[in-house]
Amino acid sequence: MKNQPPALECEMPSAVSKPAETSPFVVQFFMVQSLGFRGMAYCDQDGAWRNAFNHSRLFGRVYLFE
């Protein structure tokens, strides 16, 4: 694809990685697209992108959908 934005890195914010300080249910959602997927997704604690609705793992590069 031409003029494709850089891929998003999946990194947990430092506040979220400390379970004693925050709820484990705090998740930040993004509108993204990747190979065969376009929709809401989140970054899990293992650093993988996951579909917001069925929690399946997204493979390949993940781009912010605008």
SVG drawing of the C-alpha trace seen along z (x, -y; Angstrom):
<svg xmlns="http://www.w3.org/2000/svg" viewBox="-17 -9 24 25">
<polyline fill="none" stroke="black" stroke-width="0.4" points="0.0,0.0 1.3,-3.5 1.8,-6.0 1.2,-3.4 1.7,-4.9 4.3,-3.2 3.2,-0.1 2.0,-0.5 4.2,0.9 2.3,2.9 3.7,1.7 1.9,1.7 2.1,-1.7 4.1,-1.5 1.0,-2.2 -0.8,0.8 2.2,3.2 2.1,2.7 -1.0,4.7 -0.8,3.5 -1.5,-0.1 -4.2,0.5 -7.1,2.8 -6.2,5.6 -9.3,4.7 -8.0,1.4 -7.5,1.7 -6.9,-1.0 -8.7,-0.3 -7.6,-1.4 -9.2,-1.4 -6.6,0.5 -6.1,2.6 -3.8,5.5 -3.7,8.4 -7.3,9.5 -8.6,7.4 -10.0,3.9 -11.7,2.8 -11.2,2.3 -8.1,3.9 -6.0,3.8 -2.5,4.7 -2.4,7.5 0.0,7.9 2.3,10.2 2.7,7.4 0.4,9.0 -2.4,7.2 -5.8,8.8 -9.3,8.3 -11.4,6.4 -14.5,8.6 -13.2,12.2 -9.7,11.7 -8.1,13.5 -4.5,12.5 -3.7,10.2 -0.8,11.2 1.5,9.1 1.9,5.4 -0.8,3.4 -1.6,-0.1 -3.7,-2.9 -7.0,-3.1 -7.9,-6.7"/>
</svg>
